[in-house]
Amino acid sequence: MEGFSALQLGVLAVLVYLAGLLDALAGGGGLITLPAYLAVGLPPGLVLGTNKCASSIGTTAAVFRYFRTLELDWRPVPPMVLAALFGSAAGAGLALLLDPCWIRPLMLAILPAVAWSVLAKHHFGLGDRSGELSPRSLMLRSLGVALPVGTYDGFFGPGTGTFLALGLARFCRYDLMRSTGYAKALNLASNVAALVSFLAAGRVHVGLGVLMGVVSVFGNLTGSNLGLKRGAAVIRPAIALICAGLFLKIAFDLVRG
């Protein structure tokens, strides 16, 4: 790979693998990969697109692993995807009209509460109680999660997959494994939509993205296997870890100005 040394590619591969593992459990892998791509010298204009390329490939593996093993129903996915994409477009429009700077202090207040609620409630996400809801109620609740989280994704973005998983577990009564599987499917759809735009604009280092995508597949498979074997016992602390990472990132961005 021209322009990158073997050491740079090796370090990047390790970080992408770890990000894929974490992403399959709780989302938030971009907290690791975006700084990593910048650190190895990838031009800033190519970072987001290249990251979307690699993460899309890796997330595909996690989605199929969760859906095949848990025998998840694919039918709720297209409506949730449409709601999330509609919300994302609306959020992007709001970002052009409103100053999003106020959301960072708000997130600093919310994230510790989210992490605490997940860790303190030991029963959270342990059992799948979605069968208690009628199909219509379950669909409406899933759309009620996908639309606002999609809007947040378009308006601000960090932690979208984590919030999707938490929302589906809380309001649709899925266990954390099923809610994570559905969240991964929504993440994949939004990643592919963004990747198409980046490719059209020439903002993707395709070779590096595909190479790191292969690495991401192994990370996502490791993470999804771990999640399927250990369930909420490993997903809950992973979500709390992502919340902590988001908190530190947002705090750093505020201090940096």
C-alpha positions in Angstrom: 0.0 0.0 0.0 1.8 3.1 -1.3 2.3 5.9 1.2 2.0 3.8 4.3 4.7 1.8 6.0 4.2 -1.8 7.2 4.3 -0.5 10.8 1.6 2.1 10.1 -0.6 -0.5 8.5 0.0 -3.0 11.3 -0.9 -0.5 14.0 -3.9 0.7 12.1 -5.1 -2.9 11.6 -4.9 -3.6 15.3 -6.9 -0.5 16.1 -9.5 -1.3 13.4 -9.8 -4.8 14.7 -10.5 -3.5 18.2 -12.9 -0.9 16.9 -14.8 -3.6 15.0 -15.0 -5.8 18.1 -16.3 -2.9 20.2 -18.7 -1.8 17.4 -20.3 -5.2 17.2 -21.0 -5.1 20.9 -22.0 -1.5 21.6 -21.2 0.8 18.6 -18.8 3.7 18.9 -15.9 2.2 16.9 -15.4 5.5 15.2 -14.0 6.8 18.5 -11.0 4.6 17.7 -10.8 4.5 14.0 -11.1 8.2 13.0 -8.1 9.3 15.1 -6.2 6.2 13.9 -6.6 7.1 10.2 -5.5 10.6 10.9 -2.5 9.3 12.9 -1.2 7.2 10.0 -1.3 10.2 7.7 -4.5 9.7 5.7 -5.6 13.1 4.4 -8.5 14.5 6.5 -10.7 14.7 3.4 -10.5 10.9 2.9 -10.9 9.9 6.6 -14.7 9.8 6.9 -15.3 8.1 3.6 -12.5 5.5 4.1 -13.8 4.8 7.6 -17.4 4.3 6.2 -16.0 1.9 3.6 -14.2 -0.3 6.2 -17.0 -0.1 8.8 -19.6 -1.0 6.2 -17.8 -4.2 5.3 -17.2 -5.1 8.9 -20.7 -4.3 10.0 -22.1 -6.6 7.3 -20.5 -9.5 9.0 -21.9 -8.6 12.4 -25.4 -8.1 11.0 -25.5 -11.6 9.4 -24.0 -13.2 12.5 -26.6 -11.7 14.8 -29.6 -12.3 12.4 -28.6 -15.8 11.6 -27.8 -17.0 15.1 -30.7 -15.2 16.8 -33.1 -15.9 13.9 -34.2 -12.2 13.9 -37.1 -11.2 11.8 -35.9 -9.0 8.8 -39.4 -7.5 8.2 -39.1 -4.7 10.8 -35.8 -3.5 9.3 -36.9 -1.7 6.1 -39.4 0.6 7.9 -36.9 1.4 10.7 -34.3 2.1 8.0 -36.6 4.5 6.2 -37.5 6.2 9.5 -33.8 6.6 10.5 -32.8 7.9 7.0 -35.7 10.4 7.1 -34.7 11.5 10.5 -31.1 11.8 9.5 -32.0 14.0 6.6 -34.2 16.2 8.9 -31.4 16.3 11.4 -28.9 17.5 8.8 -31.4 20.2 7.8 -31.7 21.3 11.4 -27.9 21.4 11.7 -27.9 24.0 8.9 -30.5 26.1 10.6 -29.5 25.8 14.3 -26.2 26.0 16.1 -25.4 22.5 17.3 -22.9 23.7 19.9 -25.5 23.6 22.7 -25.9 19.8 22.3 -22.3 19.1 23.6 -23.0 20.4 27.2 -26.3 18.6 27.1 -24.6 15.3 26.1 -22.1 15.8 29.0 -25.1 15.8 31.3 -26.9 12.9 29.7 -24.1 10.4 29.1 -23.1 9.7 32.8 -26.8 9.1 33.5 -27.1 6.7 30.6 -24.0 4.8 31.6 -25.2 4.6 35.2 -28.7 3.4 34.3 -27.3 0.6 32.2 -24.8 -0.6 34.8 -27.0 -0.1 37.9 -30.0 -2.0 36.4 -28.6 -5.5 36.4 -31.8 -6.9 34.8 -31.7 -4.4 31.9 -31.7 -6.2 28.6 -31.5 -9.7 30.0 -34.7 -11.1 28.6 -36.6 -10.6 25.4 -40.1 -9.3 26.3 -41.0 -8.0 22.8 -43.6 -10.8 22.5 -45.7 -9.0 25.1 -46.4 -6.3 22.5 -48.7 -6.5 19.6 -47.1 -6.4 16.1 -48.6 -3.0 15.5 -47.3 -1.6 18.8 -43.9 -3.1 18.3 -43.6 -1.5 14.9 -44.8 1.9 16.1 -42.3 1.7 19.0 -39.4 0.7 16.7 -40.2 3.6 14.4 -40.5 5.9 17.5 -36.9 4.9 18.3 -35.4 5.0 14.8 -36.8 8.4 13.8 -35.5 10.5 16.7 -32.2 8.7 16.9 -31.8 9.1 13.1 -32.5 12.8 13.6 -29.8 12.9 16.2 -27.4 11.1 13.8 -28.0 13.8 11.1 -27.7 16.6 13.6 -24.7 15.5 15.7 -24.0 11.8 15.3 -21.6 10.3 17.9 -23.0 7.2 19.6 -25.9 6.6 17.3 -25.6 2.8 17.3 -25.4 2.8 21.1 -28.5 4.9 21.5 -30.4 2.8 18.9 -29.6 -0.4 20.9 -30.6 1.2 24.2 -33.8 2.6 22.7 -34.9 -0.7 21.2 -34.1 -2.6 24.4 -36.0 0.0 26.5 -39.1 0.7 24.4 -39.4 -2.4 22.2 -38.5 -4.7 25.1 -35.9 -6.7 23.1 -33.0 -8.2 25.0 -29.7 -6.4 24.4 -28.5 -9.0 21.9 -31.5 -8.6 19.7 -31.6 -4.8 20.0 -27.9 -4.8 19.2 -28.5 -6.9 16.1 -31.3 -4.6 14.8 -29.1 -1.5 15.7 -26.3 -3.0 13.6 -28.7 -3.4 10.6 -29.7 0.3 10.9 -26.1 1.3 11.2 -25.2 -0.7 8.1 -27.9 1.0 6.1 -26.8 4.5 7.1 -23.2 3.7 6.5 -23.8 2.4 3.0 -25.9 5.5 2.2 -23.1 7.8 3.4 -20.5 5.7 1.6 -22.3 6.1 -1.7 -22.1 9.9 -1.3 -18.4 9.8 -0.3 -17.6 7.5 -3.3 -19.4 9.9 -5.7 -17.4 12.8 -4.3 -14.1 10.9 -4.5 -13.6 11.0 -0.8 -12.6 7.4 -0.2 -9.2 5.7 -0.3 -10.7 2.5 -1.7 -7.6 0.3 -1.3 -7.1 1.2 2.3 -10.8 1.0 3.0 -11.2 -2.5 1.6 -8.1 -3.7 3.3 -9.2 -2.4 6.7 -12.7 -3.7 5.9 -11.3 -7.2 5.9 -9.7 -6.5 9.2 -13.0 -5.1 10.5 -14.8 -8.3 9.5 -12.6 -10.3 11.9 -13.1 -7.7 14.7 -16.9 -7.6 14.1 -17.1 -11.4 14.1 -15.1 -11.6 17.3 -17.4 -9.0 19.0 -20.6 -10.5 17.8 -19.5 -14.0 18.9 -18.6 -12.6 22.3 -21.9 -10.8 22.5 -23.9 -13.9 21.5 -22.0 -16.1 24.1 -22.0 -13.7 27.0 -25.1 -11.6 26.2 -25.9 -8.6 28.4 -23.1 -9.5 30.7 -20.6 -8.2 28.2 -22.8 -5.8 26.2 -23.8 -3.7 29.2 -20.2 -2.8 30.2 -19.3 -2.2 26.6 -22.1 0.3 26.3 -21.0 2.0 29.5 -17.4 2.1 28.0 -18.7 3.8 24.9 -20.6 6.4 26.9 -17.4 7.1 28.8 -15.4 7.5 25.6 -18.1 9.8 24.1 -18.0 11.9 27.3 -14.3 12.3 27.2 -14.3 13.2 23.4 -17.1 15.8 23.8 -15.4 17.3 26.9 -12.1 17.5 24.9 -13.8 19.1 22.0 -15.4 21.7 24.3 -12.0 22.5 26.0 -10.3 22.7 22.6 -12.9 25.2 21.5 
